[in-house]
Amino acid sequence: MWVRDHLDGLFTDDDFADWYPADGRRGLSPARLALVSVLQYAQNLTDRQAAEAVRCRLDWKLLPGAGVG
């Protein structure tokens, strides 16, 4: 909850709008991916460990916009 409260709004999808084409298939939220990258670095996790945290850890699921499920 602390991370959510303090990092809410750190990244928005609009921050990354110029990096992605306007057409094509919609992907994952770039703001969410950036936040996961920050948490991965802060916790010194491998890519596999970060993916597992996104799938299984409630604290990572409660990040802004991540939803539970």
Backbone torsions as a table, in degrees:
resi	resn	phi	psi	omega
1	MET	NA	-37.1	179.4
2	TRP	-59.9	-46.5	-179.8
3	VAL	-60.2	-46.5	179.7
4	ARG	-59.1	-45.4	-177.3
5	ASP	-66.8	-34.9	-175.6
6	HIS	-91.4	-25.2	-178.3
7	LEU	-105.0	2.5	179.0
8	ASP	-59.4	124.3	179.3
9	GLY	86.2	1.7	178.2
10	LEU	-59.4	-43.9	177.2
11	PHE	-123.8	143.0	171.5
12	THR	-128.6	158.1	178.9
13	ASP	-60.9	-31.1	179.0
14	ASP	-63.5	-27.1	177.8
15	ASP	-62.2	-24.4	-174.7
16	PHE	-111.9	8.2	-173.4
17	ALA	-57.9	-37.7	-178.7
18	ASP	-72.9	-13.7	-177.8
19	TRP	-85.7	-14.1	-173.6
20	TYR	-121.4	144.2	177.1
21	PRO	-69.3	154.6	-179.0
22	ALA	-74.8	-26.5	-179.8
23	ASP	-106.2	171.8	179.6
24	GLY	105.5	179.6	-177.3
25	ARG	-71.6	137.3	178.9
26	ARG	-72.4	134.7	-179.7
27	GLY	-107.9	-163.3	176.6
28	LEU	-70.9	157.0	179.2
29	SER	-62.5	121.0	178.8
30	PRO	-64.0	-29.6	177.7
31	ALA	-66.5	-40.4	178.5
32	ARG	-66.5	-41.2	178.3
33	LEU	-63.3	-38.8	178.4
34	ALA	-64.7	-41.8	179.5
35	LEU	-65.6	-39.7	176.8
36	VAL	-63.4	-38.9	177.9
37	SER	-63.1	-39.7	177.5
38	VAL	-63.6	-45.7	179.2
39	LEU	-65.5	-38.4	177.5
40	GLN	-60.2	-45.3	178.7
41	TYR	-65.0	-44.9	-177.1
42	ALA	-62.8	-32.2	-178.5
43	GLN	-100.9	6.3	176.9
44	ASN	53.4	51.5	-178.4
45	LEU	-101.9	148.5	171.5
46	THR	-73.5	171.4	177.6
47	ASP	-60.8	-42.1	179.4
48	ARG	-64.7	-41.2	178.7
49	GLN	-65.3	-38.8	178.1
50	ALA	-66.5	-41.0	177.3
51	ALA	-62.3	-40.6	178.0
52	GLU	-65.6	-39.1	178.7
53	ALA	-63.5	-40.5	178.5
54	VAL	-64.3	-37.8	-179.4
55	ARG	-74.1	-36.6	-164.7
56	CYS	-118.4	-25.7	-172.8
57	ARG	-90.0	125.2	-177.9
58	LEU	-61.8	-37.6	-178.7
59	ASP	-64.2	-33.1	177.3
60	TRP	-78.0	-30.0	179.3
61	LYS	-71.6	-23.1	-178.3
62	LEU	-89.9	12.3	175.3
63	LEU	-65.2	157.8	-178.7
64	PRO	-55.6	127.7	176.7
65	GLY	76.7	-4.7	-176.0
66	ALA	-77.5	-34.8	-178.9
67	GLY	68.6	167.8	178.6
68	VAL	-110.6	131.1	177.4
69	GLY	145.5	NA	NA
